[in-house]
């Protein structure tokens, strides 16, 4: 029964978020009230707030997953792979696969337009970026066995997330303009290559997981 109740809660949460997102994309974030979302989703206003403490949570309903994602990449890096190779490799793969995580999925242009054009959502994105950096810093510290006095985890987290943000903005603005996906991907990969070429070898080697027998440096998907 507990499993069934949890599934129903997840379904209700997803339903409310889907309804809200559709309304935000159609009318704009500031033009839609929580009461209107509740009515359209056929739930009470209190139910909406039970699942989403703030209106911004309705639009950015996967923020916890987004905050943890870079840290997850580091935790699950392959044998022989460094932290930077794991994070930068995932960004590259998202671009190549035209993934939603980097903003290239169908329909993302309007979503990004609303996000970039709404002050409260921009503030929330800044908060998400800060929390992502803090979590990645701690993950890097643990992965490298660094102590609290070591500044490298924080500095490396900042540089990796700066590159990711730059790529997301590059993609986002061109998705809003309706540019072809191949053109956007080519530009994003060009910028990623340029950014990666500026990184020091010390950063690129940081927190490298010991290689398994016969595993080349960089691990699966690492530099060729």
N, C-alpha and C positions, 0 to 999 in steps of 0.2 A: 504493500500500500504506500509506503514511503516513497518508493521509486515512481509510482504512478502520480502521486501528488507533486513530486519534483518535476516530472515531465510536464504536467499541466501548468505549473508555475512558469516554466521556461516557455511554453507555448503562449501563455498569456503575455509574458514580457515581450516576446518577439512580435506578437500581434500588435501590441500597443506601439512598439518602436516602428514597425513597418507603416502603420497608419500615420503616425506623427511625421515620419520622414517624407512620405508622399505628400502630405500637406505642406511641409516646409519647402519642399522642392517646387511645388506648384505656386505657392503664394509668398514665400519668403519666411525666414525664421521669426523675425520680430512681429510679423503680421498675424501669426497664429498663436492663440492662447492655449494654455493647458486645458482649460474647460472645453474648448472646441475639440481638442484631441480626445478627451475623455468621451465626449458625446459621439464622435465619429467611431471610436473604438468600442462603444457600447459598454463602458465601464464608468465607475465613479471617479471623480477627481482624486479622492483619497487613494483609490487603487493605483492611479497613475503615479502618485507621489510615493506610494509604498514600494514600487519597483524602480522609480527614477526620482531621486531626491531633488534634482534640479532640472529645469527645462532643458539645459544644454546636454544632460545625460540622455535625453530622448534622441538627439541627433547623433551624438558620439557614443553610441551604446556599446561599442567594443573597446572602449578606452583602456580598460584593465589589461586586455589581451595585447593591445598596442604597447602599453608601458612595459610589459614583461618581454616582448618579442626579442629585442636585441640581447637581453640577458639570457633568454632561452637558447639563442643561437650560440652564445659563448659556452653555456653549460653543456650543450650537445655537440660541440665541435668535434670533428673527427680526429682520430689519431694522426699525429703529424701536422695538424692544423693549428694556426694561431688564432687568437681572439679576433684580430683585425681581418684575417682571411675569412673567418666565418661570417662576420657582419658584412663586409664588403662583397663577399661572394653571394650572399643572399640578396643584396641590393641588385647586383648584376643579373641574377636569375629572375628577379621580379621584373626588371626592365625587359629582358629577353622574352619572358612569358606573358608580357603585357598584363601584369597582375594588379588586382585591386589595391593591394597593400601600398603600391607606389603611385596609385591614382590613375592607372591606365585602363581600367575595365570599362566596358560599355556603360554609358550614362553617368560616368564619374565627373564629367565636365560641369554639369549643373550642380552636383553635390559640392564640388570644390568651390564653385562660384559663390554659393550660399555661405560656405565656411569662411572663405577669404573676405567676403563682403559684410560679415556680421561681427560687430565689435565684441560681443559677449563670447562668441565662439572662438574668436582670435585669442581672447584672454584665456579661455579654457585650453586651447592648443598650447599656449605658453606654459600653463601649469602642467599639462601632460608631458611636454618636453623636459621640464625641470624634474619631474618625478622619474621619467625614463632615464635621465642622466644620473640621478642619485642611485637608482637601482642598478644600472649598468656599472657604475663606479664600484659598488659593493661586490657585484659579481666578479668584476675584474680583479678586485683586491683578493677575493677568495681564491680565484683561479690561479693567481700568481703567488699566493702565499705572502702577500705584502702586508706590512703592519699599518696602523693608523697614521703614522707619521710620513708615509710614502705618498707623494703627490701624483705619482705616475698614473694610477688607476683613474683618478679624476680627470687628468689632462688627456689621457687617451680616450676616455668616454666622450669628453667634449669634442675632440676632433672627429671621431667616428660619427657622432650624431650631427655635427655640423655638415658633414658630407651628405648624410642622408637627408637632412632638411633642405640643402641646396638642390639635390636631385628632385625631391618632392615638389619644390617650388617651380623648378624648371618644367617639370611635367605638368603641374597644375595649371600654370598660366597658359600653356599651349593647349591643354585640354579644353580650357574655357574658350579659347579662340577657335576651337574646332579643327586644329591642325591634324593631318594624317598621323596615325599611330606609328607608322614606320619612320616618319620624319622625327617625331618626338623621341622615339627609342634611340635613333641614331645620335641625336643631340645629347640625350641623357648619358649614353655610353661614352660619348666623347668627353663629356665633363667628368664622368666617373674616372675614366682613364687618366685625365689630367690631374684630378685631385689625388688619386692614388700615387701618381708619380712624384708628388711633392712630399709624401710621407717618409719619415726616416725608417731605416731598417730596424732600428730599435723598437719603434712602434709596431712595425709589421711582424716582428718576431715575438712580441710580448705575449706571455701566457700561452706559449706553444705547447700543445699536448704531446707527450712522448709518442714517437712514431711506433706503430706496430711493425713487426718484421715485414720487410719488402714494401713498406708504405713510403712514397716519396714525400719530401718536404711540401707543405701546403695541403696535404691530405687530398681526398677525393674532391674534385672541383677546384683545387687550388691552382696557383699560377702554373702555366705550362712552360 
